[in-house]
Amino acid sequence: MNIIKTPIDGLLILEPTVHGDDRGYFFESYNMKQLEEKAGYTTPFVQDNQARSIKNVLRGLHYQNYPVPQAKLIRVLEGRIWDVVVDIRKNSKTYKQWYGIELSAENKLQFLIPHGFAHGYAVLSDTSEVFYKCDNFYDKPSEGGIFYNDPELAIDWKIDLSNAIVSEKDQKQPLLKDANNGY
């Protein structure tokens, strides 16, 4: 597994070693020991989530506050997404900065998102199947969100937002400046 650092401290891209032959391919999608040795990440994951979506679905931006923050390890099983995170750690030198990466079934990249980031994605393919591990259980009282089209953040979602399919809940999220952010 290759660990790729991003310009935002703590965000990591995991690139698996893929072994392919005429039968197909094999790769280790998660190895806690390698993640600890290569990236210093020691928190175990306790919950897996999976979401299927159609083209132009935009999910996010979501996070969980303390006392039940949630780190995520995201990967795509089918299709392509534009995965985006926003640094919401108020004392971070990259506070309010966003970072995006295309994750796909083809590139097999994974995105490790630690505590202190809001997360969302837009579906680029006809359908997508997104799988992610979480280091804490979902906790409704701790959940938070930011409006996906916050003008201060100016996120490029790689889709035409006039065609975006967004849940009612995500359409009503506050701007970052007004969000309940305990980081």
TACORGI-V38811 format. One record per backbone hydrogen bond with DSSP energy under -0.5 kcal/mol. NH is the residue of the N-H (numbers start at 1). CO is the residue of the C=O. E is the energy in kcal/mol with one decimal. If there is no record, write none. Layout:
<<NH,CO,E> <NH,CO,E>>
This chain:
<<2,15,-3.1> <4,2,-0.5> <4,13,-3.2> <5,3,-0.5> <6,11,-1.4> <9,7,-0.6> <11,8,-1.9> <12,112,-1.8> <13,4,-2.8> <14,110,-2.8> <15,2,-3.1> <15,13,-0.5> <16,14,-0.6> <16,108,-0.5> <18,16,-0.8> <19,17,-0.5> <19,26,-3.2> <20,18,-0.7> <21,24,-2.5> <24,21,-1.3> <26,19,-1.9> <29,27,-0.7> <35,31,-2.3> <36,32,-2.0> <37,33,-2.7> <38,34,-3.0> <39,35,-1.7> <40,36,-1.4> <41,35,-1.6> <42,40,-0.7> <46,134,-2.9> <47,134,-1.7> <49,132,-3.0> <51,130,-2.7> <53,128,-2.2> <55,126,-1.9> <56,123,-2.2> <57,54,-1.8> <58,165,-2.4> <59,121,-2.9> <61,119,-0.5> <62,119,-2.9> <63,144,-1.9> <65,142,-3.7> <68,65,-1.4> <70,64,-0.6> <72,113,-2.6> <73,133,-2.1> <74,72,-0.5> <74,111,-2.6> <75,131,-2.4> <77,129,-3.1> <78,129,-1.2> <81,103,-2.6> <82,122,-2.7> <83,81,-0.7> <83,101,-2.9> <84,120,-3.1> <85,99,-2.2> <86,118,-2.2> <87,97,-2.7> <88,86,-0.7> <88,116,-2.5> <90,88,-0.9> <91,183,-0.5> <92,89,-2.2> <95,92,-1.5> <96,87,-2.9> <97,94,-2.3> <99,85,-2.2> <101,83,-2.2> <103,81,-2.0> <103,101,-0.6> <105,79,-2.2> <108,104,-1.7> <110,14,-2.2> <111,74,-2.1> <112,12,-3.1> <112,110,-0.5> <113,72,-3.5> <113,111,-0.7> <114,112,-0.6> <117,114,-0.5> <118,86,-2.4> <119,62,-2.8> <120,84,-2.4> <121,59,-2.4> <122,82,-1.9> <123,57,-2.4> <124,80,-2.1> <124,122,-0.5> <125,80,-1.3> <128,53,-2.2> <129,78,-2.3> <130,51,-3.1> <131,75,-3.0> <132,49,-2.8> <133,73,-2.0> <134,47,-2.9> <135,71,-1.6> <142,139,-1.7> <143,139,-0.7> <143,140,-1.3> <144,63,-3.0> <146,61,-1.8> <147,174,-3.1> <148,170,-0.5> <150,147,-1.6> <153,150,-1.1> <154,150,-1.8> <157,155,-0.9> <161,159,-0.8> <163,160,-2.2> <164,161,-0.7> <165,56,-2.8> <166,164,-0.7> <167,58,-0.5> <171,167,-1.9> <172,168,-1.0> <172,169,-0.7> <173,170,-0.9> <178,175,-1.4> <179,175,-0.8> <179,176,-1.2> <181,179,-1.6> <182,180,-0.6>>
